[in-house]
Amino acid sequence: MTTLKSKLHDDLIDAIRARDELRSATLRLTLAAISKEEVSGKEARELSDDEVQKVIAKEAKKRREAAEAFAQGGRAEQAEREKAEGVLLDAYLPQQLTDDELGAIVAQAVGEAKAAGAEGPRAMGAVMKIVGPKVAGRAEGGRVAAAVKRSLAGS
């Protein structure tokens, strides 16, 4: 079985051979972030595919935030590059949920939380606990929290 990390490595080699500068630079930085994560902590270890996905998601989020910052700073060329790197990394992540899909999952979780006795703004934690595992890796935390707040405010 091929791990996600070895797939990234193979894709890096292909990108270098194809002289694809954007792809090879992005994959190099991502593999470096994975290696850094593997040696952090008390002892070095191999990351699982789930852990590698979390590192990739974190790297993709950094690119989106940097693209916004560059765009606001009037550096369109740099913003485009960061955006392109983010899109490239997104290809290695699970398909992101649409707003409708996320809304449906949140609505169901709010119902479950109410059934368990949690209501109003205080139910946020209970709902997040239910939603978290269902959307893991398929929606950014901030997006999930905003959807939960909207749903609780509307109920």
FENQUI-V435783 format. One record per run of one state. SS is the DSSP state (h for helix, s for strand, l for the rest). FROM is the first residue (numbers start at 1). TO is the last residue. If there is no record, write none. Layout:
((SS FROM TO) (SS FROM TO))
This chain:
((l 1 3) (h 4 17) (l 18 20) (h 21 39) (l 40 48) (h 49 72) (l 73 75) (h 76 90) (l 91 98) (h 99 115) (l 116 119) (h 120 135) (l 136 140) (h 141 154) (l 155 155))
